Amino acid sequence: MFPFVFLKHHGDKHNAVLLNHERIHIRQQIELLIIPFFIWYGLEFLYKWIKYKDRNLAYRSICFEREAYQNEKNLYFLKQRSFWNFFNYF
C-alpha cells in the first residue's frame, strides 16, 4: 500500500523477488493515483471471482497481478517498464 510495503515475515525483507513484485504494485498505484488503483483492483477481482467461481484464479488473473507475477524475477523490470504497462495484461 503506497508508499509502504508490508511484509508478513521479517525475513522477507531480503527476498528480492517478493520486494520487486510489491514495487511493481507501488508503481501501478502511483500511475493510477492510488485510490483508483484499489477501486479498479477490487472491481476486477469481484468480476473475475464471479466469472471463474474461484478466488485464487480471480486473484491471479487481475491485470495488476499478472504484470507483477510475470515480471517479479526481472529485477530490472521497473527501469525499463513503460507507463501504464499493466494495460498489456488486461
C-alpha positions, -999 to 999 in steps of 0.1 A, spaced: 0 0 0 16 32 -12 42 43 -1 48 12 21 55 -25 15 41 -45 44 58 -79 50 43 -108 68 77 -123 79 108 -104 89 130 -125 67 110 -114 36 129 -80 36 157 -99 20 135 -116 -7 144 -96 -38 117 -112 -59 89 -105 -34 101 -69 -30 102 -64 -67 67 -78 -71 55 -53 -45 74 -24 -60 57 -31 -93 24 -27 -74 36 6 -59 44 18 -94 9 8 -106 -6 26 -76 13 58 -85 2 57 -121 -35 54 -111 -32 80 -83 -36 54 -56 -73 53 -48 -84 45 -83 -59 16 -83 -77 0 -53 -111 6 -68 -101 -10 -101 -83 -38 -83 -114 -46 -62 -138 -44 -90 -117 -65 -113 -113 -91 -85 -151 -93 -79 -158 -96 -116 -133 -124 -121 -144 -142 -89 -180 -142 -103 -168 -153 -137 -144 -181 -126 -161 -190 -93 -125 -195 -79 -110 -169 -56 -74 -178 -63 -79 -178 -101 -97 -145 -99 -68 -130 -79 -41 -144 -103 -60 -130 -133 -62 -94 -122 -42 -74 -147 -20 -58 -119 -12 -93 -105 -5 -107 -139 20 -80 -147 37 -83 -112 39 -121 -113 52 -123 -148 80 -97 -142 88 -102 -105 120 -121 -112 133 -94 -136 149 -71 -111 155 -45 -138 119 -45 -150 109 -12 -133 138 6 -150 125 -4 -185 88 -6 -178 66 18 -198 39 40 -182 6 21 -177 22 -11 -188 -4 -31 -169 -29 -24 -198 -9 -50 -217 -22 -76 -192 -59 -66 -192 
